[in-house]
Amino acid sequence: MSTPTVQINNVSFAYNGDAVLQSVNLTIQPGDFTAVIGPNGGGKTTLLKLILGLLTPAEGSIAVLGRTPQKASPSIGYVPQNAHINSNFPITALDVVLMGKLDPRKRWARGTVADDRRQALAALEQIEMGTYADTRIGELSGGQRQRVFIARALVTRPALLLLDEPTSGIDTKGQADFFRLLKELNRDITILAVSHDLLVISRYVKSVTCVNRRLHYHGQAEITSEMLETMYPCTAQEVCPVELVAHGLPHRVLMDHQDREPRK
């Protein structure tokens, strides 16, 4: 058996005493492409930050590529929900990608200026943005900017790519193009993508991870409208509504089940 890309065992985390994640277990194998879904405040972004090593769990353990998240950080690419780059700032797509070589956690990946530039251009070519290398970031569309941010994450050749709402603000066609790109990248990279664009992303992912304080992993990609209807109103509970629907439980029975669940 190969080493799991991500191994999370009994992890709990709280902000100022308020539980965000509780007794979370997750195993992501190499080559997986999982959509991370769940209601706002359910702990999705917190989960990514724990995998990145930006947060430390109150309980439990996390291993990335068999190492602690901090030691594995050079092998993790991350595209945050807000990239914090002023679109009016006179910086080119190539400049943005080169920022990935400046990450202090990844100093081992630094080469000569010429090497860094060559690798940054290669990353832009990989996501079909090579012709825009000298274009200012503010002149690109939302979908094109997101591709540049992915190139920035890819420039150090990570084994794991984490994305937090990568298609926010992108039109429907742009979303489909973006996820087709991720599917291509998934041939070589394990991907976890937080997304609310569920009906779009379900066509491209291999599995679904539902996060709502607790976590439930589904080794199947299909997300139906009935699953969405049951997932987003649900409270933190032992039985995952998506799993119940996936196993054919009638919607009416599921709603009765939820009504009987104690509110927390």
N, C-alpha and C positions, 0 to 999 in steps of 0.2 A: 504494500500500500504506500502511495506517495504521501508526503507530508501535507496536511491540509494547508491551504493558503491562509485561512482564518480559523482559529479554534477558540471559542468563547465558552467558558465553563462557569455556570452559576454566578453570573455577574449581576450585581445590583449597584445602582447609582442614584444619588439624591442631590438636589440643589437646596441648600439651606434647610435640610430636614424633610423636604418634600420629595417623595419617591418618584423618580422618572422612569427607571428601569428596575425590574424586579425578577431575580432568579432567571436570568437570560442564558440560554444555551444555544450555540450556533456553530455549525461546521460547514465551511465553504471549501469545496475541493477545487484544485486547479482546473481552469477552463470554464468555471461556472459563470453565468451572467444572470444575476438575480436582481429583480425589482424590489426595492424596499418601500412598502406602502404602509399607510396608517393615518389616523386623524392628526390634525395639528396638535402639537403638544404631547404626542404619544411617545416621543423619544427617538425618532428617526435620526435627526442630526446629532443627538447625543451619542447614539450608537456609532456613527462614523467617527466622531471625535475620540471615542474610546479606542477604536481600532487604530486611529492615527497616533495615539499616545498623547494627545493634547489634554485628555482627562484621565484620571486614575480611578478605577472602580473602588467603591467602598468595600465590596466583597467580590470574591471570585478571581478568575485569572483570564488573561487574553494572550494568545500567541499568534503572531503573523509570520508565516513562513518558518515556523519552528522557533522563532525568537520573540523577545519582548517587542511591543510596538515601537519603542524608542530605538532599539537596535535595528529593527527592520525598516525604519522610516526611509532610508535611501531607495528602497525597493517599492515604495508606495507613491503613486501619483494621486493628486487630489484636486478636484475642481469644485470650489465652494459655491454656495448659492449666490453670493455677491462677491464678485472678483475685486471690487474696490479699486478700479482703474478709471480715472476721469476720462470720459470719452472725448473731452475737449483738449486733453493734454497732447502735445505734439509728439506722440510716440508711435512707432510703426509696429506692425504685426510681428516682425522679426525681433524687435526690441522686447516685446512682451514675452516671446518664447525664450529669449536669452535670460530673462529673469529666473526661469527654472534652473539655470545653472548657478544662480547666486544663492540658492537655498543653503543656509549654514548647516543644515542637517546632512547635506549631500556634497560636502566639500571634496570627498574622494572622487566625485565625478567630474571635477573641474579639469580642464585641459588648457591648451594654449588658446589665445583669442581666436585664432583661425580654426582650431578644432571645435570650439564652442559654436562658432558661427556655422560651420559645416553641419554639425549635429542639429542645430536649430532649424536650418534650412531643410534638412532631411525630415525633421518632425513635421514641418509645414507641408512638405510634399506628401507625407504619409496620410495627412487628413485633407488632401486635395486643396491646399491653400498656398502652394508655392508661388503662384503668380501674384499673390497679394503681399509678399514679404515686405515690400517697401511702402505699402499703403498704411496711412494713419488709422489707428484703431477706431477713431470716431467716424470714419468714412465707411466702415463695414456694417453690414446688417447684423441684427441680433444673432442669427444663426451662424454667420461667419465669425463673429466675435467669440462665440462659444467654441467653435472649432479651434480658434487660436488659443483659447485657454486650455483646451485638451492638448494641443501641441506643446504648450508650456509644461503640462504634467507629464507628457511622453518623452520629453527631451533627455531625461536620465534613464530611459528604458526600464520603467517599473514593471514588476510582475503583477501588481494589484493596482487597479484604478478605481477610485471612489469618487462619485459624483453626487452633488446635493442639488436637486431640482435643476438639472442642466438645461431644460427646455423652457424655463420660465420666460415669458415674454416673446416666445417664438411662435409664428403662425403654424397652422396644422401641417402644411406641406413641409415647412422647415423642420418640424418635429420628426416627421417620417424620415426625411433625409438624414437627420442627425442620428436617429436610432439605427438606420441602416449602416451608417459609419461605425457606430459602436459595435454592431454585429460583426463587421469586418475586423475591427480591432480585437474582438473577443477570440479570434483564432489564435492569438498569441498572449493575451492578457486576461486575467480574471477580473470581472467587473461587478461592482455593487453600485446601483444607481437609485437614489431616492427620487421618486417621481409621483406627481398627481395626474400625469397624463396616462392613466392606466390602460385605457382601451387602445392607445397607440403602442405603448411599450410592450404590452402583452404579446404582440406579434413577433417580437424580437428576442425576448429573454428566455432563459431556460428554466427559471425557478422564481418563486415569489416568497419574500420574507415579510410577514405582517408584524408590525410593531405597534403595540398599544399598551405600554408599560411592560407587559409580558411579550414574548416573541414566539412566533410560530413560523416554521420554515416549511414550504411546500415545494417538493421537487417536480413541479409541473408549471407550465407557463400560462395556461388558460385562465383568464380572468373574465368572468361573466358579469353582466349588469346586476344580476341578483347578488353576486358576491360584493359588489361595491355598495349596494343598498344596505347590506347587512354589516359590512365592515365599519363604515364610518360613524354610525350612531352607537357602536358598541362600547361598553365599558371594559376596563381591565378584568379579565375573567380567565378561568382555567381552560375553558373550551373556546377555541377560535371559531368565530362564525364562518369565515371563509372555508375552513376545513370541513365544517358541517355541510355547507352547500356543495363543496367539491365531492363529498361522498353521497350526494343525492338526497339529503334531508329536505323535505318540502319546506318552502319558505314560511308557510303558516306555522308549522311545528317549530321552526327556528325562532320566530317571533315570540311564540309562547315560552320557549326556553329562555329567551332574553328577559322577558317580563318577570320570570321567576328568579332571575339572578339578583342578588343583593347589590344595591348601588353603593359605590365607594366614593 
